[in-house]
Amino acid sequence: MTDHQNKSVSAADAGRINVKAEYGIVAIDTGFIRPGFDASHLIVENGHAAFVDAGLNSSVPALLDGLQRSGLEREAVDWLILTHVHLDHAGGAGRLLAELPRAQVWMHPRGVRHMVNPSALMAGAAAVYGIEEVRKTYGELVPIPSERILAAHDGDVIELAGRPFLALDTPGHARHHICIRDEASNSFFAGDTFGLSYREFDTPQGPWAMPTTTPIQFDPEALCRSIERMLAYAPASMYLTHYSRIGEVPRVASELLRQISDLARIARELQAAPQRHQRLCGELHRYFLGRLRAHGCTLSEARINPLLAMDIELNAQGLGVWLDRSAKS
């Protein structure tokens, strides 16, 4: 087997079988919500390592276990790369970094202050989910010393044992979002910019994806530009936090761009509707179910509904915030 074997494994699978992941990239399930929902990615190169996204505080043991199963000590980790600071991506960053004595954080400059002082981040999450739910799910966020953070400006490059990573400023889901191009694998670590793609929705047609328009910074035009900017590099694959590697990038991108346009249209049509949020949730449910059926998904609605319920609720909230912001501008 070579280091570039075409195989991607979860941390659980890595514990059962001794294989090397494709281009040294291992998907580690963070344990958030359900299996196959939220991933951190471990990249290994010539005895050095980087994590992309960190999950929650409760995810840290799984990430450290994945590192150990890859045959590396904690001192081998050079980088913790955060695509953005939403808590399912960065909630565990401070606690993880405390276990990695040599690692630095690489992240969008807009997000740095939230990692140094997470109080505003906690308050923002509490406004969406409620303070008790935030404390129960995410715990207390651990601040990161500013001297351990390097801002990733558009076009900046870092290296992992000579392996270059390029940062692109990719707003649309959030203004503080970066996507990372990995030249070695000809792929992007796309966070949430390239949407969500749950493996339960794979069909003979391939993977299916949906945009995530969660509060509070959804911008459809910016999101489309960010996707198109990544497409210009002709990537062979995308590594998503929700959930891991997908190929067939041009086809999936076409689906995402269509959906972003359709979601903006649906939201505008309901802008002045009574009980707007409830109406949005209903329309999004019908819309995504229709797109899944067109993709050849044969799962029952009873199976699909719980897989999409939280995303529909959050997408409706985000579309509502976008509508209200657009009305004021």
ZAMARGU-4260 file (C-alpha; in steps of 0.2 Angstrom, whole numbers, plus 5000, padded with zeros to 4 digits):
<rodrens>
0) 5000/5000/5000 | 5006/5018/4997 | 5003/5034/5006 | 4990/5039/4992 | 4979/5023/4993
5) 4961/5028/4988 | 4954/5024/5005 | 4945/5036/5018 | 4941/5029/5035 | 4933/5035/5051
10) 4942/5035/5068 | 4931/5019/5073 | 4936/5010/5057 | 4954/5015/5059 | 4954/5006/5076
15) 4948/4990/5068 | 4958/4989/5052 | 4976/4994/5048 | 4975/5005/5032 | 4982/5021/5027
20) 4970/5035/5022 | 4969/5043/5005 | 4983/5056/5004 | 4986/5055/5023 | 4968/5061/5027
25) 4958/5053/5040 | 4940/5058/5044 | 4937/5057/5063 | 4919/5057/5069 | 4917/5071/5082
30) 4902/5062/5090 | 4890/5077/5088 | 4872/5074/5085 | 4874/5057/5077 | 4887/5046/5068
35) 4891/5053/5051 | 4885/5071/5055 | 4901/5080/5060 | 4919/5077/5056 | 4936/5083/5060
40) 4950/5079/5047 | 4967/5073/5052 | 4981/5076/5039 | 4997/5067/5041 | 5013/5071/5031
45) 5030/5064/5034 | 5028/5062/5053 | 5019/5079/5055 | 5000/5082/5057 | 4986/5095/5056
50) 4968/5095/5061 | 4955/5103/5051 | 4941/5108/5063 | 4939/5102/5080 | 4921/5098/5084
55) 4916/5101/5102 | 4924/5099/5119 | 4917/5082/5120 | 4926/5078/5104 | 4943/5080/5110
60) 4946/5062/5116 | 4941/5055/5099 | 4953/5067/5090 | 4967/5062/5101 | 4963/5044/5099
65) 4963/5046/5080 | 4980/5054/5081 | 4987/5040/5092 | 4980/5027/5080 | 4989/5035/5066
70) 5005/5032/5075 | 5009/5050/5080 | 5012/5059/5097 | 5003/5075/5101 | 5020/5084/5098
75) 5018/5080/5080 | 5003/5091/5077 | 5009/5108/5069 | 4992/5115/5065 | 4974/5116/5070
80) 4965/5124/5055 | 4948/5131/5058 | 4937/5134/5043 | 4926/5145/5054 | 4921/5148/5072
85) 4903/5140/5073 | 4903/5129/5088 | 4902/5112/5079 | 4918/5117/5070 | 4928/5126/5083
90) 4919/5123/5100 | 4933/5111/5105 | 4947/5121/5098 | 4954/5128/5115 | 4953/5111/5124
95) 4961/5102/5109 | 4975/5115/5108 | 4979/5113/5126 | 4983/5095/5122 | 4994/5099/5107
100) 5010/5108/5114 | 5017/5113/5097 | 5002/5117/5087 | 4996/5134/5081 | 4979/5139/5075
105) 4976/5145/5057 | 4960/5154/5055 | 4951/5169/5047 | 4956/5185/5055 | 4938/5190/5058
110) 4936/5175/5070 | 4952/5177/5080 | 4944/5188/5094 | 4931/5174/5097 | 4944/5161/5100
115) 4954/5173/5111 | 4938/5178/5121 | 4924/5166/5117 | 4911/5175/5127 | 4902/5183/5112
120) 4903/5167/5103 | 4894/5158/5117 | 4881/5173/5118 | 4878/5171/5099 | 4875/5152/5101
125) 4863/5155/5116 | 4853/5167/5105 | 4850/5153/5093 | 4849/5138/5104 | 4845/5144/5121
130) 4858/5146/5135 | 4854/5130/5144 | 4856/5119/5128 | 4872/5128/5123 | 4880/5124/5141
135) 4873/5106/5140 | 4880/5103/5122 | 4895/5113/5121 | 4901/5116/5139 | 4913/5130/5143
140) 4924/5136/5129 | 4942/5137/5132 | 4951/5153/5127 | 4966/5152/5115 | 4981/5163/5119
145) 4983/5175/5105 | 5001/5171/5102 | 4996/5154/5096 | 4985/5160/5082 | 4990/5165/5065
150) 4977/5174/5054 | 4974/5166/5037 | 4972/5180/5025 | 4966/5177/5007 | 4980/5169/4997
155) 4990/5165/5012 | 5000/5148/5012 | 5006/5137/5026 | 5015/5121/5025 | 5014/5104/5034
160) 5031/5096/5032 | 5033/5104/5015 | 5015/5101/5010 | 5006/5117/5005 | 4989/5123/5011
165) 4981/5138/5002 | 4968/5149/5011 | 4954/5156/5002 | 4942/5169/5010 | 4925/5161/5006
170) 4910/5171/5013 | 4892/5166/5011 | 4889/5154/5025 | 4899/5166/5037 | 4909/5181/5034
175) 4924/5173/5044 | 4925/5157/5033 | 4940/5150/5025 | 4942/5135/5013 | 4959/5127/5012
180) 4966/5120/4996 | 4977/5105/4998 | 4988/5104/4982 | 4993/5086/4986 | 4976/5079/4985
185) 4969/5092/4973 | 4955/5095/4986 | 4947/5108/4997 | 4943/5107/5015 | 4927/5117/5013
190) 4919/5118/5030 | 4901/5123/5027 | 4904/5133/5011 | 4901/5118/5000 | 4886/5113/5009
195) 4881/5097/5019 | 4882/5080/5011 | 4876/5066/5022 | 4881/5048/5017 | 4863/5042/5020
200) 4858/5052/5005 | 4870/5044/4993 | 4862/5035/4978 | 4868/5027/4962 | 4869/5044/4955
205) 4882/5049/4968 | 4882/5061/4983 | 4869/5074/4986 | 4872/5090/4995 | 4862/5105/5002
210) 4867/5122/5006 | 4868/5128/5024 | 4860/5145/5027 | 4861/5145/5046 | 4860/5161/5056
215) 4867/5174/5055 | 4877/5179/5040 | 4870/5170/5025 | 4873/5179/5009 | 4867/5169/4993
220) 4877/5180/4981 | 4893/5178/4991 | 4891/5160/4994 | 4889/5157/4975 | 4905/5166/4971
225) 4914/5156/4984 | 4909/5140/4977 | 4913/5146/4959 | 4930/5152/4965 | 4934/5134/4972
230) 4928/5127/4955 | 4941/5137/4946 | 4954/5125/4954 | 4945/5110/4946 | 4946/5100/4963
235) 4945/5082/4962 | 4936/5081/4979 | 4929/5091/4994 | 4931/5087/5012 | 4916/5093/5021
240) 4914/5094/5040 | 4896/5087/5037 | 4901/5074/5031 | 4919/5071/5024 | 4924/5067/5007
245) 4914/5069/4991 | 4919/5068/4973 | 4909/5072/4957 | 4912/5090/4962 | 4905/5099/4946
250) 4889/5090/4947 | 4887/5093/4966 | 4892/5111/4964 | 4878/5113/4950 | 4865/5106/4962
255) 4871/5118/4976 | 4871/5133/4965 | 4853/5129/4960 | 4847/5126/4977 | 4855/5142/4984
260) 4845/5152/4970 | 4829/5142/4974 | 4831/5145/4993 | 4833/5164/4991 | 4818/5164/4979
265) 4807/5154/4992 | 4812/5166/5006 | 4808/5181/4996 | 4791/5175/4991 | 4787/5172/5010
270) 4795/5188/5016 | 4778/5196/5022 | 4769/5180/5025 | 4761/5178/5042 | 4770/5164/5053
275) 4784/5166/5041 | 4796/5155/5050 | 4784/5140/5051 | 4780/5143/5032 | 4798/5143/5028
280) 4801/5127/5037 | 4786/5119/5028 | 4792/5125/5011 | 4810/5119/5014 | 4804/5102/5019
285) 4795/5100/5003 | 4809/5107/4993 | 4823/5096/5000 | 4812/5081/4999 | 4809/5085/4981
290) 4827/5087/4977 | 4831/5071/4986 | 4818/5061/4976 | 4825/5069/4960 | 4842/5062/4965
295) 4835/5045/4967 | 4834/5044/4986 | 4822/5030/4990 | 4822/5032/5009 | 4805/5034/5017
300) 4800/5051/5024 | 4800/5044/5041 | 4819/5041/5039 | 4823/5057/5030 | 4813/5069/5041
305) 4825/5067/5057 | 4840/5068/5046 | 4835/5085/5039 | 4824/5092/5054 | 4838/5102/5062
310) 4845/5109/5046 | 4828/5114/5040 | 4825/5123/5056 | 4842/5132/5056 | 4841/5136/5037
315) 4824/5144/5040 | 4831/5154/5054 | 4846/5160/5043 | 4834/5164/5028 | 4824/5174/5040
320) 4839/5184/5046 | 4844/5187/5028 | 4827/5193/5023 | 4826/5205/5038 | 4844/5212/5035
325) 4840/5214/5016 | 4824/5224/5020 | 4835/5236/5030 | 4848/5239/5017
</rodrens>
